[in-house]
Amino acid sequence: MGGAAAGAALTLAVLDPETAAAAGAPHGQLASAVGGGLRLSCHKLVEDAARSTILLVPGLLRLDVRPLEDSLQVFARALHPVPPRWELIDGAAAGAATDEPYRLDWRVDALLEPHPVRGEVTVTMTVDFDRGVAHFVTHAVLREITT
């Protein structure tokens, strides 16, 4: 395969739900096709101070989290030679004084050839301080941009 055909195949491979489901299964991730793109979801319990993968798109990106007592570390790792750009859209901190989960929303752009990929990622977290564990729910939708 050469040129644009190879690039198109790469973009489509990154958005393949079967590949994403298989790679993310050990992390509790589900994947499905949605309107020319990829929809992902994951939920898991993570012990305080443990680092865990909550989103995996093979060949593109991985998102890890690490809950720490009263804060949260988020690690975005590029799995492509051209790293995706992350932009925080919204974030709402929640502490012990509220019933609402902590929520972060990002826009992610990957400048793949021949078409870029754009998506939105939402991570919510609730914490059980007594048990030393955080519950994460992650949703993402990624699509190839052709216009």
Sine and cosine of phi, psi and omega as CSV:
sin_phi,cos_phi,sin_psi,cos_psi,sin_omega,cos_omega
0.00,0.00,0.65,-0.76,-0.02,-1.00
-0.78,-0.63,0.35,-0.94,0.15,-0.99
0.78,0.62,-0.82,-0.57,-0.08,-1.00
-0.89,0.45,-0.58,0.82,0.00,-1.00
-0.90,0.44,-0.65,0.76,0.04,-1.00
-0.91,0.41,-0.66,0.75,0.03,-1.00
-0.90,0.44,-0.68,0.73,0.02,-1.00
-0.89,0.45,-0.64,0.77,0.02,-1.00
-0.90,0.44,-0.62,0.78,0.02,-1.00
-0.90,0.44,-0.73,0.68,0.00,-1.00
-0.87,0.50,-0.71,0.71,-0.01,-1.00
-0.92,0.39,-0.59,0.81,0.02,-1.00
-0.90,0.43,-0.63,0.78,0.02,-1.00
-0.90,0.44,-0.51,0.86,-0.03,-1.00
-0.99,-0.13,0.22,0.98,-0.03,-1.00
-0.96,0.26,0.88,-0.48,-0.05,-1.00
-0.92,0.39,-0.54,0.84,0.00,-1.00
-0.92,0.40,-0.67,0.75,0.03,-1.00
-0.91,0.42,-0.71,0.71,0.00,-1.00
-0.91,0.41,-0.62,0.78,0.01,-1.00
-0.91,0.42,-0.70,0.71,-0.02,-1.00
-0.91,0.41,-0.70,0.72,-0.02,-1.00
-0.93,0.37,-0.59,0.81,-0.06,-1.00
-1.00,0.01,-0.15,0.99,-0.05,-1.00
-0.82,0.57,-0.68,0.73,0.02,-1.00
-0.88,0.47,-0.29,0.96,-0.02,-1.00
-0.97,-0.22,0.09,1.00,-0.01,-1.00
0.99,0.15,0.32,0.95,-0.05,-1.00
-1.00,0.03,0.66,-0.75,0.13,-0.99
-0.92,-0.38,0.52,-0.85,0.00,-1.00
-0.63,-0.78,0.58,-0.82,0.06,-1.00
-0.48,-0.88,0.33,-0.94,0.05,-1.00
-0.98,0.18,0.56,-0.83,0.08,-1.00
-0.52,-0.85,0.89,-0.46,0.11,-0.99
0.59,0.81,0.85,0.53,0.02,-1.00
0.97,0.23,0.31,0.95,-0.03,-1.00
-0.55,-0.83,-0.36,-0.93,-0.10,-0.99
-0.76,-0.65,0.76,-0.66,0.06,-1.00
-0.90,-0.43,0.75,-0.66,-0.04,-1.00
-0.78,-0.62,0.54,-0.84,0.14,-0.99
-0.55,-0.84,0.47,-0.88,-0.02,-1.00
-0.43,-0.90,0.61,-0.79,0.18,-0.98
-0.63,-0.78,0.60,-0.80,0.00,-1.00
-0.28,-0.96,0.38,-0.93,0.12,-0.99
-1.00,-0.10,0.72,-0.70,-0.02,-1.00
-0.78,-0.63,0.80,-0.59,0.02,-1.00
-0.93,0.37,0.49,-0.87,0.03,-1.00
-0.80,0.60,0.74,-0.67,0.03,-1.00
0.97,0.25,-0.01,1.00,0.05,-1.00
-1.00,0.02,0.61,-0.79,0.06,-1.00
-0.99,-0.11,0.70,-0.71,-0.05,-1.00
-0.56,-0.83,0.59,-0.81,0.07,-1.00
-0.98,0.21,0.76,-0.65,0.04,-1.00
-0.85,-0.52,-0.07,1.00,0.06,-1.00
-0.40,-0.92,0.76,-0.65,-0.01,-1.00
-0.64,-0.77,0.87,-0.48,0.11,-0.99
-0.88,-0.47,0.99,-0.17,-0.08,-1.00
-0.81,0.59,0.72,-0.70,0.01,-1.00
0.99,0.16,-0.02,1.00,-0.03,-1.00
-0.76,-0.65,-0.87,0.49,-0.10,-1.00
-0.35,-0.94,0.31,-0.95,0.12,-0.99
-0.64,-0.77,0.65,-0.76,0.03,-1.00
-0.86,-0.51,0.85,-0.52,0.03,-1.00
-0.90,-0.43,0.43,-0.90,0.06,-1.00
-0.76,-0.65,0.37,-0.93,0.07,-1.00
-0.55,-0.83,0.98,-0.22,0.05,-1.00
-0.96,0.26,0.69,-0.72,0.01,-1.00
-0.75,-0.67,0.88,-0.48,0.00,-1.00
0.41,0.91,-0.99,0.12,-0.06,-1.00
-0.89,-0.46,0.38,0.93,0.00,-1.00
-0.55,-0.83,-0.01,-1.00,-0.04,-1.00
-0.61,-0.79,0.77,-0.63,0.14,-0.99
-0.98,-0.21,0.69,-0.72,0.04,-1.00
-0.84,-0.54,0.75,-0.66,-0.03,-1.00
-0.87,-0.50,0.89,-0.45,0.08,-1.00
-0.97,-0.23,0.88,-0.48,-0.04,-1.00
-0.92,-0.40,0.79,-0.62,0.06,-1.00
-0.98,0.19,0.72,-0.69,0.08,-1.00
-0.91,-0.42,0.31,0.95,-0.01,-1.00
-0.75,-0.66,0.52,-0.85,0.01,-1.00
-0.85,0.53,-0.49,0.87,0.08,-1.00
-0.97,-0.22,0.96,-0.26,-0.09,-1.00
-0.91,0.40,0.64,-0.77,0.08,-1.00
-0.91,0.42,0.47,-0.88,0.09,-1.00
-0.99,-0.13,0.72,-0.69,0.00,-1.00
-0.94,-0.35,0.70,-0.71,0.07,-1.00
-0.76,-0.65,0.84,-0.54,0.05,-1.00
-0.95,0.32,0.85,-0.53,0.03,-1.00
-1.00,0.03,-0.71,0.70,-0.07,-1.00
-0.37,-0.93,0.50,-0.86,0.08,-1.00
-0.52,-0.86,0.68,-0.73,0.00,-1.00
-0.75,-0.66,0.92,-0.38,0.01,-1.00
-0.98,0.20,0.58,-0.81,0.05,-1.00
-0.68,-0.73,0.70,-0.72,0.00,-1.00
-0.87,-0.49,-0.28,-0.96,-0.03,-1.00
-0.92,0.40,-0.33,0.94,-0.07,-1.00
-1.00,0.08,0.01,1.00,-0.03,-1.00
-0.76,-0.65,0.43,-0.90,0.05,-1.00
-1.00,0.02,-0.13,0.99,-0.07,-1.00
-0.99,0.15,0.59,-0.81,0.06,-1.00
-0.97,0.26,0.40,-0.92,0.16,-0.99
-0.94,0.34,0.69,-0.72,-0.06,-1.00
-0.66,-0.75,0.70,-0.71,0.09,-1.00
-0.77,-0.64,0.69,-0.72,0.05,-1.00
-0.82,-0.57,0.77,-0.64,0.02,-1.00
-0.82,-0.57,0.43,-0.90,0.26,-0.96
-0.96,-0.28,0.68,-0.73,0.02,-1.00
-0.81,-0.58,0.72,-0.70,0.03,-1.00
-0.82,-0.57,0.78,-0.62,0.05,-1.00
-0.87,-0.50,0.89,-0.46,-0.06,-1.00
-0.99,0.11,0.91,0.43,0.03,-1.00
-0.98,0.19,0.40,-0.92,0.08,-1.00
-0.96,-0.28,0.61,-0.79,0.04,1.00
-1.00,0.07,-0.13,0.99,-0.02,-1.00
-0.77,-0.64,0.72,-0.70,0.05,-1.00
-0.94,0.35,0.30,-0.95,0.07,-1.00
-0.90,-0.44,0.72,-0.70,0.03,-1.00
-0.79,-0.62,0.56,-0.83,0.02,-1.00
-0.36,-0.93,0.10,-0.99,0.10,-0.99
-0.80,-0.60,0.63,-0.77,-0.03,-1.00
-0.80,-0.60,0.75,-0.67,0.07,-1.00
-0.84,-0.54,0.76,-0.66,0.06,-1.00
-0.83,-0.55,0.80,-0.60,0.13,-0.99
-0.88,-0.48,0.50,-0.87,-0.03,-1.00
-0.62,-0.78,0.73,-0.68,0.21,-0.98
-0.87,-0.49,0.49,-0.87,-0.11,-0.99
-0.83,-0.56,0.70,-0.72,0.16,-0.99
-0.95,-0.32,1.00,-0.06,-0.08,-1.00
-0.88,0.47,-0.58,0.82,-0.02,-1.00
-0.90,0.44,-0.60,0.80,-0.01,-1.00
-1.00,-0.04,-0.18,0.98,-0.01,-1.00
0.93,0.37,0.65,0.76,-0.05,-1.00
-0.65,-0.76,0.53,-0.85,0.07,-1.00
-0.87,-0.49,0.60,-0.80,0.06,-1.00
-0.96,-0.28,0.84,-0.55,0.00,-1.00
-0.94,-0.35,0.64,-0.76,0.16,-0.99
-0.78,-0.62,0.82,-0.58,-0.04,-1.00
-0.84,-0.55,0.71,-0.71,0.11,-0.99
-0.77,-0.64,0.63,-0.78,0.04,-1.00
-0.53,-0.85,0.58,-0.82,0.15,-0.99
-0.74,-0.67,0.82,-0.57,0.00,-1.00
-0.84,-0.54,0.69,-0.73,-0.01,-1.00
-0.68,-0.73,0.52,-0.86,0.12,-0.99
-0.97,0.25,0.72,-0.69,0.02,-1.00
-0.99,-0.16,0.90,-0.43,-0.09,-1.00
-0.94,-0.33,-0.04,1.00,0.01,-1.00
-0.89,-0.46,0.00,0.00,0.00,0.00
